[in-house]
Amino acid sequence: MSDVLINLAYVVAAVLFIFGLKMLGSPATARNGNLLSSVGMLIAVVVTLLAHSIVEFHFIVIAGLIGAVIGAFAARAVAMTAMPEMVALFNGSGGLASLLVGWAALYNEGTTTFIAFTIFLSILIGGITTTGSVVAWGKLSEVMPSRAIVFAAQRIVNGAFLAAIILAGVMFCMDPSTSSPEFIAVLVLSMILGVMVVIPIGGADMPVVISLLNSYSGLAACAAGFAIHNNILIVAGALVGAAGIILTNIMCKAMNRSLANVLFSGFGAVKTATKVEGEVKPITVDDAYLILEAASSVTFVPGYGMAVAQAQHVVRELGNLLEQNGAEVTYAIHPVAGRMPGHMNVLLAEANVPYDQLVEMDDINPRIDNIDVAVVIGANDVVNPAARNDENSPIYGMPIINVDKARTVFVLKRSMASGFSGVDNPLFFGENTRMLFGDAKESITGLVAQFKS
């Protein structure tokens, strides 16, 4: 293919990326946006393989087919509860791919100082993304402790690692070579730094970490694009990097914390929330049905527990029955509910919940006083009143959904265990709170059966 046709195809792919990204901003158009972006990436890959710079691409095609099979299997087989872990691994895979592309670019002839600098960036950011994503996966899957892991002089140690990487990078750019000690130092220290910057981040901050690592993977790809002179890789990487940073900023605002606070504070490592004590008021499915049957407005507040129980479909069914009974039904979504950005939106979209019933935190809070029943399904930190009232709590100052101000609150949980952040929740002991213990799916199924009978 001629350079003109190649660049024209790249422009088309870039336009599809931009429009696809725009459509991802709304739940109603997100699926089509994802499809549009995928078509753009397919065009970019095919055109790149047909370019004259690719002499033999048979192994690339074979690897692509293997990757497609693995991706299709993962998309179908991975449970919704494991989706955050899969996203973390995908981020790590993107970082590793960019690292390898940058490494391979070193074998090209005529490596200038600028190209060496872009190779350095792709290896630095790619290495941090790769190992950082593996640690994030370990925390999310609880293979390793989800709490913040901190030690004395941690920031000094991390700063020393970063300074050593920059020094080695400068020396590498002056004399780029795959066998130079500076290159090996950049490669190894970058991967170590990836571990060091993620271990002090606690479980409650995982949505921020996931979006930040996603941004890192885009920036690494952008740097790799400069290293191999590929325009579409530069554009795609820049889009992912910018989108990830914007999403990270949204997540931070939703938690009322700065990015620096998330990255360096060590969630839960300094503050300890006040111990909560009180009398729990359990309720049965039969009694819960009687209250819901008389309610004129019901708001469901989903959390990670709903994903664990795979209860989104029966929740949707219960919502339909409540509407048929004359109740106004809404679903209140906190930006950081679950363990990755948009986790609850994905679950509810899978259950075909109408998009106009999804209500953001800022919209539901002003009218929560008039809600007859708020049904909290596995959510904890995002409805914890300690964020408003307990200055000693690690989540103090984080905006929450004020379900405790509803007329009646049902909390569906297996036990009184705290949430992912490990912070006790005084909501469970509220005067207007009733605890419906047990598996959320079974409890909701029982309520559905009561309505149908």
PyMOL commands that set and color helices and strands:
alter all, ss='L'
color gray80, all
select helices_A, chain A and resi 3-23+30-50+58-77+80-105+113-140+154-174+181-198+203-228+231-254+259-264+285-293+304-309+312-324+343-350+355-357+361-370+381-383+386-389+403-405+426-429+440-452
alter helices_A, ss='H'
color red, helices_A
select strands_A, chain A and resi 297-302+328-333+358-360+373-377+408-413+433-437
alter strands_A, ss='S'
color yellow, strands_A
deselect
rebuild
show_as cartoon
